[in-house]
Structure formats: structure tokens, C-alpha cells
Amino acid sequence: MTSSVIYWFRRDLRLTDNVALDAAARSGTPVLPIFIFDPAIIESKRVGLPRLAFMLKALESLDESLQKMGSRLWLGYGDPSVLLLKLIKASSATAVYANSDYTPFARKRDAEIEKQLNIPVHFYDDALLLPPGSVLKPKGDPYTVFTPFKRKWLTLSIPDRVAAPAKKVFVSKHQVTTYQIEGRGSDRFQSPLNQIPSLGDLGHPATIIVPEASEHEASKRLDDFLAERIYDYSDGRNELAARSADDTYMGSSFLSPYLRFGLLSPRQAYWGAQEASATTSKVTNRTSVETWIGELVWHEFYMHILYHFPYVAKGSFRQQYDQLEWRYAAQDLQAWKAGMTGFPVVDAAMRQLQTMGWMPNRARMIVASFLTKDLLIDWREGERHFMDWLIDGDPAANNGGWQWSAGTGTDVQPYFRIFNPTLQSKKFDPTGAYIRRWIPELRDVPTKFIHQPSKMPSLLKDYPPPIVERNIARERTLKAFKSVSNKEKRKK
């Protein structure tokens, strides 16, 4: 039997600019492309059905691309280490290649797999422009504040892109289908031919309609963004209302889901932005490009934080705030989740989340501040809800964003800085277009009252009054945070 090397797709569902896949292709041995549905992830309460639906679409597209190259994905459902051991024997594989995943769960899994497999396992850095451990202080410590991290990050060399593998490097489609192993979980798939399962096949109900998920779509969206909209990113990124009928994603690039699942590489995004900067002479355009690159650096920063300080996955980065007395307020939490708080901009954002599986960053900050500061509800409740719904839900970025808003994280806003949702609404959605789009009950409300409909002379029948009095809520929050600060002072 001809030997092979296994390429294990994980959160890098593309052929172009894939570092580990490029290394596997250069090995000179036929590459067997595989994907494993890990029950520890797929059956987790935190799987996030919109995100899973997006991933399944991405896998369908990847499989189609491989079939055009004469191969296809080998699929398995089960413990990766068990399935890999069996597949290695069935395929006479001599090595396993994969890109590194830096979450605590993935690092533990991969370390165990390296020990258990009887052939070399090669992990490569691909998901970040600069991997954890490469951006450090002069004494070798990790940065815990974004600005100096970014300053150092910008001085380092960013790797270039790598080409897609040639058609001939993959194991043939026919050969892939011959690798049948016991305990593969094939009952989860639609046919013996390895078709990608549906949500139903995986035991989940249908969810929201997700956008097209393919390497081609990711490239198209990047090109469209870099052609023009990136030059307006600095001004438009905080706007909540669409500028035109086809401006579905407001001032955002909406590339985050494609970066999340590796349909687009961070190098493609970074170098594309640099090329966009080089083709314009306007200072404002270049500044806008730099602002967008800064968002890529924020993502890298939060992944480095999660890598170096894995405890943040379950608790506050500033650990003294683990003793903060959050409110248990199930009714308020449910009102926030349902978009029925009586604060229109908060409710519009929460309803957008459950319709699109996405919301712009400004909206994320507003709703996070409202939950943690106005309602004084534990940021982990919001973090979990976001991971339930966001198609771009990323453990590091989501955790970092929530801890920033809550005042418990690394680069936090001061705890006494509390977003006023009404002022945020007036500033970033002045005409109320965003509110009217997502809250049909308020479509006929005059602009004068759109940000505070409770002040209308006549009460609305289908929209609730505010669930909290903000002045009282502010004092409650300040008291809770000051209590923690006072305890820390007494310790000293």
C-alpha cells in the first residue's frame, strides 16, 4: 500500500496560504486531507449552532474544492487520538501535519495526541501573524497592555503568504473512500461517500440562515473591502446604521467569520491591507488602513493573553474581581438576551445577534457595558450568550472584549466609566435607522423619541419601559467595584 501523510484540517478550512498544508505538500508524500468532528466540541453546550452551521458550510466548500483536485475530505466523528491511530494504520501514514490552535483546550488535546501517536506530528503557526511567545517584553515577559504590545508587534517581521498546493499532491478521491475504520462514527454522515453532515445529522435543530462560507467568498469579501471601504473604516466602523440598502454590515469589513474558521488567513488580510495602503496617496486613507490593521493586532493580543494566562477562560484577568458581588437577576438577564430591556439601541443589537449571528463592534461594547455595568450581571453570562450566537465567536477575542467592558480584564476602561446607551445611540445612530431596522415596534416612533420612547406622551403597547433606572444602577455598580478596591487596599 502506498504511504501517505495526514493533513488534519481544524480552524483553517482553506487551501491557499495554509502553512501546515504547504509543509505537508512539500513532504513529497501524497496528502490525505481529513476533518474530525470531536464530540467534546460538537456536543458541548457552548458549541454555538449558528457557528456550527457556518462551519458545516465551509466544510462543504472545502470538500468541493478538494474534489475538483481529484481528492476529497476523509471525515470522522469521535476522539481525535483514537481515530488518528486507526487511520494511520489504515492509510500507512508516516506523519501528521496540522496548524496550531492556542486555546487551553486545544493545547492540552494536541499535547496528548503528540504523545499517543506512533508517528511524527508536525504543528505549524498559521492562525496568527505572530504566534504566542514571539511578542515579549525585553526581559521575556508577555505584555498585558495593548498599546506597548502593538508598539512591539509593529517592529517585528510579518511572514509572507504561501501558495496553494498543486492538484497532484493529494490522495485520490477513490483512495480516500477506501479508508474505512471501526468506530469512525459514519452513521453521522449522509452517505458512505463521506458527504458533510447537516446540523440534524449531528443531533442539533436548525438555526439561523448563515452567509455563504467558502474560501472563494472570503477572498471576494476581502477584495471588495480593500477596493474602497477600508479607506473609510476609521470614520465608518462605529456607525450603527447602514449607509445604503446593500450596506448590510455597516462600516465593518465582516471578515471576522472567515478569519475565525480560516477561510481567510491573517496574512492575506494583513498584506492585502498593506497593498491597499501602498496604492493610495491620501493620508486619511492610509490612517484608515492602519486603524483596520490595529483591529487585527487586537485579535492577536487577546490570543496571546489567553495563551499566557489561560485562567482568563474561566475568571477575571484581574483576579481581585473574582470576588465582586454580581447580581443574580434571571429576569433582567432574559430581558437583555431577548432584546426587551426598554433601551432601544441595546435591544436592536441583541435582536440583530439572534437574526444574523453577528453585530458590529460598537454594538457589542454597548450591550456588554449595559449587562455588566447597568444590570451588574456577571460578564461570563454575556460571554456565554455571545458564544451561543456569534458566527465569528472566538474564545480569546470574545473573552477579551467582555472583560474589557466589565472592567476585569487587561486593557480595561476604568470601572467608573459606564456607557450611557442613550447617548451612544444618539451619537452612532442619530436618525434611529438601526433601531427601526431591528425593532419593528418602534418603526413609527418619531425621531425625537426614538432613543427614549418611554418619554413619549402616549405609552407603547408592544415595547417595554426601561428595566432599570440608570442613576440608581450607576451607584450600585460603583459601590460594588469600590468594595473590591477597598478590600485590596486593606490587604496592602
DRENVO-767041 format. One record per residue (C-alpha): residue in three letters; x, y, z. Coordinates in steps of 0.2 Angstrom, whole numbers, padded with zeros to 4 digits, always signed. Layout:
% DRENVO-767041
ALAXYZ ...
***
This chain:
% DRENVO-767041
MET+0000+0000+0000 THR+0006+0017-0004 SER+0011+0028+0011 SER+0003+0045+0014 VAL+0004+0060+0026 ILE-0011+0065+0035 TYR-0016+0084+0034 TRP-0028+0087+0049 PHE-0040+0102+0045 ARG-0046+0111+0061 ARG-0049+0130+0061 ASP-0040+0133+0044 LEU-0053+0127+0031 ARG-0044+0133+0016 LEU-0031+0128+0003 THR-0022+0144-0001 ASP-0009+0151+0011 ASN-0010+0137+0023 VAL+0007+0135+0032 ALA+0005+0117+0038 LEU-0004+0111+0022 ASP+0011+0119+0012 ALA+0023+0109+0023 ALA+0013+0093+0020 ALA+0013+0096+0002 ARG+0032+0099+0001 SER+0035+0082+0010 GLY+0034+0073-0006 THR+0021+0060+0000 PRO+0003+0060-0005 VAL-0008+0071+0007 LEU-0023+0063+0015 PRO-0035+0078+0020 ILE-0046+0074+0035 PHE-0058+0083+0047 ILE-0063+0076+0063 PHE-0079+0080+0072 ASP-0074+0080+0090 PRO-0089+0076+0102 ALA-0080+0086+0116 ILE-0083+0101+0104 ILE-0098+0096+0094 GLU-0109+0090+0109 SER-0103+0105+0120 LYS-0116+0117+0127 ARG-0105+0130+0120 VAL-0104+0124+0103 GLY-0115+0139+0096 LEU-0127+0132+0082 PRO-0125+0147+0070 ARG-0106+0145+0071 LEU-0108+0126+0068 ALA-0119+0129+0054 PHE-0106+0141+0046 MET-0093+0128+0049 LEU-0103+0115+0040 LYS-0105+0126+0025 ALA-0086+0129+0025 LEU-0083+0111+0025 GLU-0094+0108+0011 SER-0085+0121+0001 LEU-0068+0114+0006 ASP-0074+0096+0001 GLU-0080+0103-0016 SER-0063+0111-0019 LEU-0053+0095-0015 GLN-0065+0085-0027 LYS-0060+0097-0041 MET-0042+0092-0037 GLY-0046+0074-0038 SER-0047+0071-0019 ARG-0060+0073-0005 LEU-0061+0075+0014 TRP-0060+0060+0025 LEU-0072+0063+0039 GLY-0073+0055+0056 TYR-0083+0058+0072 GLY-0075+0054+0088 ASP-0060+0056+0099 PRO-0046+0063+0088 SER-0032+0052+0096 VAL-0042+0036+0094 LEU-0047+0040+0076 LEU-0030+0046+0071 LEU-0022+0030+0077 LYS-0033+0019+0067 LEU-0032+0030+0052 ILE-0013+0030+0052 LYS-0013+0011+0051 ALA-0027+0010+0038 SER-0018+0023+0027 SER+0000+0019+0030 ALA+0003+0037+0036 THR+0020+0042+0040 ALA+0017+0059+0048 VAL+0003+0070+0053 TYR+0003+0089+0049 ALA-0009+0102+0057 ASN-0009+0121+0062 SER-0008+0125+0080 ASP-0023+0130+0090 TYR-0019+0141+0105 THR-0034+0139+0116 PRO-0031+0129+0133 PHE-0042+0115+0127 ALA-0033+0113+0110 ARG-0016+0114+0118 LYS-0020+0100+0130 ARG-0028+0089+0116 ASP-0013+0092+0105 ALA+0000+0088+0118 GLU-0009+0072+0122 ILE-0010+0067+0104 GLU+0008+0070+0101 LYS+0012+0058+0115 GLN+0000+0044+0109 LEU+0003+0044+0090 ASN+0017+0032+0084 ILE+0022+0044+0070 PRO+0029+0062+0070 VAL+0016+0075+0072 HIS+0021+0092+0065 PHE+0012+0108+0071 TYR+0014+0125+0062 ASP+0010+0143+0067 ASP-0003+0149+0055 ALA-0018+0156+0064 LEU-0009+0172+0070 LEU+0003+0184+0061 LEU+0015+0182+0076 PRO+0012+0167+0087 PRO+0012+0167+0106 GLY+0030+0169+0113 SER+0036+0180+0099 VAL+0030+0197+0106 LEU+0038+0199+0123 LYS+0045+0212+0134 PRO+0064+0214+0134 LYS+0065+0203+0150 GLY+0055+0189+0141 ASP+0038+0193+0150 PRO+0022+0194+0140 TYR+0013+0211+0138 THR-0003+0213+0147 VAL-0007+0231+0140 PHE-0012+0233+0122 THR-0003+0249+0117 PRO+0015+0243+0121 PHE+0011+0226+0114 LYS+0006+0234+0097 ARG+0021+0245+0098 LYS+0032+0230+0099 TRP+0021+0220+0087 LEU+0024+0233+0073 THR+0043+0232+0074 LEU+0043+0213+0070 SER+0043+0205+0053 ILE+0027+0198+0047 PRO+0028+0181+0037 ASP+0023+0182+0019 ARG+0009+0171+0011 VAL+0012+0154+0004 ALA+0004+0146-0012 ALA-0010+0134-0013 PRO-0004+0116-0015 ALA-0004+0108-0033 LYS-0018+0096-0038 LYS-0006+0081-0039 VAL-0001+0081-0020 PHE-0017+0074-0013 VAL-0023+0056-0011 SER-0036+0052-0024 LYS-0054+0053-0021 HIS-0056+0034-0023 GLN-0042+0030-0011 VAL-0049+0042+0002 THR-0066+0032+0002 THR-0056+0015+0005 TYR-0050+0021+0022 GLN-0064+0013+0032 ILE-0060+0011+0051 GLU-0070+0004+0065 GLY-0078+0017+0077 ARG-0077+0031+0064 GLY-0095+0037+0068 SER-0100+0035+0049 ASP-0118+0034+0055 ARG-0117+0053+0057 PHE-0114+0056+0039 GLN-0127+0057+0025 SER-0119+0043+0014 PRO-0104+0031+0013 LEU-0097+0043+0001 ASN-0092+0055+0015 GLN-0104+0069+0012 ILE-0104+0083+0025 PRO-0117+0081+0039 SER-0131+0093+0042 LEU-0135+0100+0059 GLY-0149+0087+0060 ASP-0136+0073+0057 LEU-0126+0080+0072 GLY-0141+0080+0083 HIS-0145+0098+0083 PRO-0160+0108+0077 ALA-0160+0120+0063 THR-0153+0138+0067 ILE-0152+0155+0058 ILE-0148+0157+0040 VAL-0129+0160+0039 PRO-0120+0168+0025 GLU-0110+0159+0011 ALA-0095+0151+0019 SER-0081+0147+0006 GLU-0063+0151+0003 HIS-0069+0160-0013 GLU-0082+0170-0004 ALA-0069+0175+0009 SER-0057+0181-0005 LYS-0071+0191-0013 ARG-0076+0199+0003 LEU-0058+0204+0006 ASP-0056+0211-0011 ASP-0072+0221-0010 PHE-0067+0228+0007 LEU-0049+0233+0001 ALA-0055+0241-0015 GLU-0064+0255-0006 ARG-0072+0253+0010 ILE-0056+0251+0020 TYR-0052+0269+0016 ASP-0067+0274+0026 TYR-0065+0262+0040 SER-0059+0274+0053 ASP-0075+0285+0051 GLY-0087+0271+0047 ARG-0083+0257+0059 ASN-0093+0265+0074 GLU-0108+0269+0064 LEU-0123+0258+0068 ALA-0135+0262+0053 ALA-0132+0256+0036 ARG-0126+0269+0023 SER-0136+0261+0009 ALA-0148+0247+0005 ASP-0133+0235+0001 ASP-0123+0240+0016 THR-0128+0225+0027 TYR-0113+0226+0038 MET-0112+0245+0041 GLY-0094+0251+0042 SER-0087+0234+0046 SER-0077+0223+0035 PHE-0087+0207+0040 LEU-0071+0197+0038 SER-0071+0190+0056 PRO-0081+0174+0052 TYR-0069+0170+0038 LEU-0054+0173+0049 ARG-0062+0163+0063 PHE-0063+0147+0053 GLY-0048+0150+0042 LEU-0057+0153+0026 LEU-0046+0168+0025 SER-0028+0169+0033 PRO-0022+0183+0043 ARG-0008+0185+0031 GLN-0020+0188+0017 ALA-0029+0201+0027 TYR-0013+0210+0033 TRP-0004+0210+0016 GLY-0019+0215+0007 ALA-0021+0230+0018 GLN-0003+0235+0016 GLU-0006+0234-0003 ALA-0021+0245-0001 SER-0011+0257+0009 ALA+0003+0257-0005 THR-0010+0261-0019 THR-0016+0277-0011 SER-0008+0294-0008 LYS-0021+0301+0004 VAL-0015+0302+0022 THR-0033+0299+0028 ASN-0034+0283+0018 ARG-0018+0277+0025 THR-0023+0281+0043 SER-0039+0271+0040 VAL-0029+0256+0034 GLU-0018+0257+0050 THR-0034+0258+0060 TRP-0040+0242+0052 ILE-0023+0233+0054 GLY-0024+0239+0073 GLU-0040+0228+0074 LEU-0030+0213+0068 VAL-0017+0217+0081 TRP-0031+0217+0095 HIS-0036+0199+0090 GLU-0018+0194+0091 PHE-0016+0202+0108 TYR-0031+0193+0115 MET-0025+0177+0109 HIS-0008+0180+0117 ILE-0017+0184+0133 LEU-0027+0168+0133 TYR-0011+0158+0129 HIS+0000+0166+0143 PHE-0014+0167+0156 PRO-0026+0153+0152 TYR-0035+0156+0169 VAL-0044+0170+0160 ALA-0055+0157+0151 LYS-0064+0155+0167 GLY-0061+0170+0178 SER-0056+0188+0178 PHE-0038+0193+0172 ARG-0038+0205+0187 GLN-0041+0191+0199 GLN-0047+0203+0213 TYR-0063+0205+0203 ASP-0067+0187+0205 GLN-0074+0192+0222 LEU-0085+0205+0215 GLU-0103+0203+0220 TRP-0113+0201+0204 ARG-0132+0201+0204 TYR-0141+0185+0201 ALA-0156+0193+0191 ALA-0163+0180+0179 GLN-0177+0191+0173 ASP-0166+0205+0169 LEU-0154+0193+0160 GLN-0168+0186+0150 ALA-0174+0203+0145 TRP-0156+0208+0139 LYS-0155+0192+0129 ALA-0172+0194+0121 GLY-0169+0212+0117 MET-0183+0218+0128 THR-0174+0230+0140 GLY-0183+0246+0135 PHE-0166+0253+0129 PRO-0168+0253+0110 VAL-0150+0253+0105 VAL-0147+0238+0117 ASP-0162+0229+0111 ALA-0159+0232+0092 ALA-0141+0225+0094 MET-0147+0209+0104 ARG-0161+0206+0091 GLN-0148+0208+0077 LEU-0137+0195+0085 GLN-0151+0182+0085 THR-0156+0186+0067 MET-0138+0187+0059 GLY-0127+0179+0072 TRP-0117+0195+0072 MET-0117+0213+0077 PRO-0104+0227+0074 ASN-0091+0230+0087 ARG-0099+0247+0093 ALA-0115+0237+0097 ARG-0105+0224+0106 MET-0097+0236+0118 ILE-0114+0245+0121 VAL-0123+0229+0126 ALA-0109+0222+0136 SER-0107+0238+0146 PHE-0126+0238+0149 LEU-0126+0220+0155 THR-0111+0222+0167 LYS-0112+0240+0172 ASP-0131+0244+0171 LEU-0138+0227+0177 LEU-0122+0222+0186 ILE-0123+0204+0179 ASP-0108+0193+0178 TRP-0099+0196+0162 ARG-0097+0177+0160 GLU-0116+0177+0157 GLY-0114+0188+0142 GLU-0098+0179+0136 ARG-0108+0163+0135 HIS-0123+0171+0126 PHE-0112+0178+0113 MET-0103+0161+0110 ASP-0121+0154+0108 TRP-0125+0165+0094 LEU-0110+0173+0086 ILE-0104+0165+0069 ASP-0087+0174+0072 GLY-0087+0168+0091 ASP-0068+0166+0095 PRO-0064+0161+0113 ALA-0050+0174+0115 ALA-0057+0189+0107 ASN-0074+0186+0115 ASN-0067+0184+0132 GLY-0055+0199+0130 GLY-0069+0210+0124 TRP-0081+0206+0138 GLN-0068+0208+0151 TRP-0063+0225+0144 SER-0081+0230+0145 ALA-0083+0223+0163 GLY-0068+0231+0169 THR-0060+0215+0174 GLY-0048+0212+0160 THR-0031+0218+0154 ASP-0033+0234+0144 VAL-0049+0239+0154 GLN-0059+0255+0154 PRO-0060+0262+0172 TYR-0074+0254+0181 PHE-0082+0271+0184 ARG-0083+0274+0165 ILE-0100+0267+0161 PHE-0108+0269+0143 ASN-0124+0278+0143 PRO-0134+0268+0130 THR-0145+0283+0125 LEU-0130+0295+0122 GLN-0121+0280+0112 SER-0137+0278+0102 LYS-0139+0297+0098 LYS-0121+0298+0093 PHE-0119+0282+0082 ASP-0137+0280+0076 PRO-0143+0298+0076 THR-0158+0295+0065 GLY-0163+0279+0073 ALA-0162+0269+0057 TYR-0153+0255+0066 ILE-0166+0254+0079 ARG-0180+0254+0067 ARG-0172+0241+0057 TRP-0172+0228+0071 ILE-0186+0234+0082 PRO-0202+0234+0071 GLU-0212+0240+0086 LEU-0203+0257+0085 ARG-0203+0260+0066 ASP-0216+0273+0068 VAL-0209+0282+0083 PRO-0204+0300+0079 THR-0185+0303+0078 LYS-0187+0315+0093 PHE-0192+0300+0104 ILE-0183+0285+0095 HIS-0169+0284+0108 GLN-0180+0286+0123 PRO-0198+0280+0118 SER-0203+0279+0136 LYS-0203+0298+0136 MET-0217+0299+0123 PRO-0234+0306+0129 SER-0243+0290+0125 LEU-0235+0273+0130 LEU-0231+0260+0118 LYS-0241+0244+0119 ASP-0228+0231+0112 TYR-0212+0239+0119 PRO-0207+0238+0137 PRO-0202+0253+0148 PRO-0184+0253+0154 ILE-0180+0239+0166 VAL-0168+0249+0176 GLU-0166+0267+0182 ARG-0148+0271+0176 ASN-0144+0283+0190 ILE-0148+0270+0203 ALA-0139+0257+0193 ARG-0123+0268+0192 GLU-0122+0270+0210 ARG-0125+0251+0213 THR-0111+0247+0201 LEU-0099+0260+0208 LYS-0102+0253+0226 ALA-0099+0235+0221 PHE-0082+0239+0212 LYS-0077+0251+0226 SER-0080+0237+0238 VAL-0067+0226+0229 SER-0055+0241+0228 ASN-0056+0244+0247 LYS-0053+0225+0251 GLU-0037+0226+0240 LYS-0031+0241+0249 ARG-0034+0234+0266 LYS-0024+0219+0261 LYS-0009+0230+0257 
***
